[in-house]
Amino acid sequence: MNDAADGDVPDGAAVFPLIPEGLGVNPLLLGVVHAAVFLSGSSEEVVHPAAADEALDRLADYLQRLHGEDLLKVREDMNALTTLARQEKWPKELIQALMSMLDALGVGSKEEGSNEEGSNEEGGNEEE
């Protein structure tokens, strides 16, 4: 898995920066963020668009199962990532992607009331 030095990353692959462990962000969330950035930001030559959309839909479905403290922690971790990105002067596009990612996946702060009541149980992510 750490063979990046052995092979070149193809042009058009969206790769998210390595996040320091000391930031305290949940490693599972980091995996989701890295996957979402890769799937949504890579060119068609790297990732088939329909396959990427399907995988992103599943990521969204699973994240929409979060409620209460777990959901609050994810939102706090995303805020920490956004703060890090600004402090380290990441490209604006990457900062914007972080800021909009939870909304795009259906678990942003404006979704708070609808996710707490047990909606989305059968993959029903067609809210409003």
BELZI-V88431 format. One record per residue. RES is the residue in three letters. PHI is phi in radians with two decimals (NA if undefined). PSI is psi in whole degrees, 0 to 359 (NA if undefined). Layout:
res = {RES;RES}
phi = {PHI;PHI}
psi = {PSI;PSI}
//
This chain:
res = {MET;ASN;ASP;ALA;ALA;ASP;GLY;ASP;VAL;PRO;ASP;GLY;ALA;ALA;VAL;PHE;PRO;LEU;ILE;PRO;GLU;GLY;LEU;GLY;VAL;ASN;PRO;LEU;LEU;LEU;GLY;VAL;VAL;HIS;ALA;ALA;VAL;PHE;LEU;SER;GLY;SER;SER;GLU;GLU;VAL;VAL;HIS;PRO;ALA;ALA;ALA;ASP;GLU;ALA;LEU;ASP;ARG;LEU;ALA;ASP;TYR;LEU;GLN;ARG;LEU;HIS;GLY;GLU;ASP;LEU;LEU;LYS;VAL;ARG;GLU;ASP;MET;ASN;ALA;LEU;THR;THR;LEU;ALA;ARG;GLN;GLU;LYS;TRP;PRO;LYS;GLU;LEU;ILE;GLN;ALA;LEU;MET;SER;MET;LEU;ASP;ALA;LEU;GLY;VAL;GLY;SER;LYS;GLU;GLU;GLY;SER;ASN;GLU;GLU;GLY;SER;ASN;GLU;GLU;GLY;GLY;ASN;GLU;GLU;GLU}
phi = {NA;-1.75;-1.61;-1.04;-1.26;-1.36;-2.31;-1.42;-1.29;-1.14;-1.02;1.64;-1.51;-1.46;-2.11;-1.52;-1.09;-1.19;-1.74;-1.13;-1.04;-1.11;-1.20;1.42;-1.35;-0.96;-1.06;-1.17;-1.12;-1.05;-1.08;-1.12;-1.09;-1.05;-1.12;-1.11;-1.10;-1.08;-1.16;-1.50;-1.83;-1.43;-1.24;-1.09;-1.25;-1.68;-2.31;-1.12;-0.99;-1.17;-1.17;-1.10;-1.07;-1.08;-1.13;-1.13;-1.07;-1.17;-0.98;-1.09;-0.99;-1.21;-1.13;-1.22;-1.42;-1.30;-2.51;0.96;-1.07;-1.09;-1.18;-1.07;-1.13;-1.07;-1.12;-1.10;-1.10;-1.16;-1.11;-1.11;-1.11;-1.12;-1.09;-1.03;-1.04;-1.19;-1.10;-1.59;0.95;-1.16;-0.98;-0.96;-1.06;-1.22;-1.11;-1.08;-1.07;-1.11;-1.16;-1.79;-1.05;-1.14;-1.10;-1.09;-1.63;1.47;-2.29;-1.24;-1.09;-1.29;-1.61;-0.88;-1.14;-1.30;-1.41;-1.40;-1.73;1.48;-1.22;1.36;-1.15;-1.75;1.25;-1.37;-1.79;-1.69;-1.35;0.80}
psi = {336;35;20;328;334;331;152;140;128;150;141;357;124;116;128;143;155;132;129;140;326;345;336;14;138;125;329;321;319;321;318;316;313;315;317;318;315;311;319;336;351;153;165;334;337;316;129;126;317;321;319;316;317;314;319;323;319;317;315;315;315;319;328;353;349;141;166;228;323;316;319;320;319;316;319;317;320;324;320;319;318;319;315;315;318;317;323;6;51;162;144;322;321;320;316;320;318;317;330;354;313;321;317;329;4;17;26;171;332;351;1;309;322;330;341;345;12;12;169;12;321;39;18;85;22;59;141;NA}
//
